[in-house]
Amino acid sequence: NNTFGSWHVGVGMTEVLLAERRHRHNHNTSERRRAGFPRIGHYDTWLVDSLQSLVRKNHAILLYPSWVNASDYKDTPESFNTVPLHSQELDTAIENKCNTLLENMQTKIDQDLMREIRKDSAKKYKRRRRAEFKLTSDQKYLCETMGTK
């Protein structure tokens, strides 16, 4: 876990906090260094984007001529947060190892179930359990970010 002051946060929240810090830094730098950049008194630039678009649509003028409306740009697949740095070979090796572990876990689960059935054949059993890894929320977040299963 990472710490932000007295906050103990996980990987996902760390990314959110760093994105907010990056946004505020860029905004403050723009206020100091870009000629004509408006001092709006807050960091909710999406509000200024919306207001700028509305005024342009209704009155055909720009409220803040030097404002660059972020919503006018096309989204890209670019990422500024956690990105996978491992090779495809490592990814394949890890996936193969995980699959082998899951198969072994499933075999054990199935063997235990068969032993129970042989012991008491009259007893009703729940449907077959599936083997799965128990991951922390940080581990799940990293798996999603890295594109692993």
LINPELIN-V950725 format. One record per residue. N is the residue number from 1. RES is the residue in three letters. PHI is phi in whole degrees, 0 to 359 (* if undefined). Layout:
# LINPELIN-V950725
n:N res:RES phi:PHI
n:N res:RES phi:PHI
This chain:
# LINPELIN-V950725
n:1 res:ASN phi:*
n:2 res:ASN phi:263
n:3 res:THR phi:240
n:4 res:PHE phi:241
n:5 res:GLY phi:64
n:6 res:SER phi:267
n:7 res:TRP phi:274
n:8 res:HIS phi:255
n:9 res:VAL phi:233
n:10 res:GLY phi:271
n:11 res:VAL phi:296
n:12 res:GLY phi:299
n:13 res:MET phi:292
n:14 res:THR phi:301
n:15 res:GLU phi:298
n:16 res:VAL phi:296
n:17 res:LEU phi:295
n:18 res:LEU phi:293
n:19 res:ALA phi:296
n:20 res:GLU phi:296
n:21 res:ARG phi:297
n:22 res:ARG phi:298
n:23 res:HIS phi:298
n:24 res:ARG phi:295
n:25 res:HIS phi:298
n:26 res:ASN phi:297
n:27 res:HIS phi:294
n:28 res:ASN phi:298
n:29 res:THR phi:296
n:30 res:SER phi:298
n:31 res:GLU phi:298
n:32 res:ARG phi:281
n:33 res:ARG phi:250
n:34 res:ARG phi:264
n:35 res:ALA phi:298
n:36 res:GLY phi:79
n:37 res:PHE phi:291
n:38 res:PRO phi:288
n:39 res:ARG phi:267
n:40 res:ILE phi:265
n:41 res:GLY phi:82
n:42 res:HIS phi:204
n:43 res:TYR phi:252
n:44 res:ASP phi:276
n:45 res:THR phi:294
n:46 res:TRP phi:297
n:47 res:LEU phi:293
n:48 res:VAL phi:293
n:49 res:ASP phi:302
n:50 res:SER phi:296
n:51 res:LEU phi:296
n:52 res:GLN phi:300
n:53 res:SER phi:295
n:54 res:LEU phi:295
n:55 res:VAL phi:295
n:56 res:ARG phi:297
n:57 res:LYS phi:292
n:58 res:ASN phi:277
n:59 res:HIS phi:236
n:60 res:ALA phi:58
n:61 res:ILE phi:227
n:62 res:LEU phi:262
n:63 res:LEU phi:295
n:64 res:TYR phi:236
n:65 res:PRO phi:302
n:66 res:SER phi:267
n:67 res:TRP phi:282
n:68 res:VAL phi:261
n:69 res:ASN phi:281
n:70 res:ALA phi:299
n:71 res:SER phi:286
n:72 res:ASP phi:279
n:73 res:TYR phi:266
n:74 res:LYS phi:282
n:75 res:ASP phi:292
n:76 res:THR phi:235
n:77 res:PRO phi:283
n:78 res:GLU phi:302
n:79 res:SER phi:231
n:80 res:PHE phi:245
n:81 res:ASN phi:246
n:82 res:THR phi:293
n:83 res:VAL phi:231
n:84 res:PRO phi:289
n:85 res:LEU phi:245
n:86 res:HIS phi:280
n:87 res:SER phi:280
n:88 res:GLN phi:296
n:89 res:GLU phi:297
n:90 res:LEU phi:295
n:91 res:ASP phi:301
n:92 res:THR phi:296
n:93 res:ALA phi:296
n:94 res:ILE phi:294
n:95 res:GLU phi:298
n:96 res:ASN phi:297
n:97 res:LYS phi:297
n:98 res:CYS phi:298
n:99 res:ASN phi:298
n:100 res:THR phi:296
n:101 res:LEU phi:298
n:102 res:LEU phi:296
n:103 res:GLU phi:298
n:104 res:ASN phi:295
n:105 res:MET phi:297
n:106 res:GLN phi:294
n:107 res:THR phi:300
n:108 res:LYS phi:296
n:109 res:ILE phi:301
n:110 res:ASP phi:296
n:111 res:GLN phi:295
n:112 res:ASP phi:298
n:113 res:LEU phi:296
n:114 res:MET phi:298
n:115 res:ARG phi:298
n:116 res:GLU phi:295
n:117 res:ILE phi:295
n:118 res:ARG phi:295
n:119 res:LYS phi:293
n:120 res:ASP phi:221
n:121 res:SER phi:288
n:122 res:ALA phi:278
n:123 res:LYS phi:287
n:124 res:LYS phi:277
n:125 res:TYR phi:244
n:126 res:LYS phi:292
n:127 res:ARG phi:297
n:128 res:ARG phi:303
n:129 res:ARG phi:281
n:130 res:ARG phi:253
n:131 res:ALA phi:289
n:132 res:GLU phi:206
n:133 res:PHE phi:276
n:134 res:LYS phi:264
n:135 res:LEU phi:247
n:136 res:THR phi:287
n:137 res:SER phi:297
n:138 res:ASP phi:296
n:139 res:GLN phi:296
n:140 res:LYS phi:297
n:141 res:TYR phi:298
n:142 res:LEU phi:295
n:143 res:CYS phi:299
n:144 res:GLU phi:298
n:145 res:THR phi:296
n:146 res:MET phi:275
n:147 res:GLY phi:78
n:148 res:THR phi:265
n:149 res:LYS phi:271
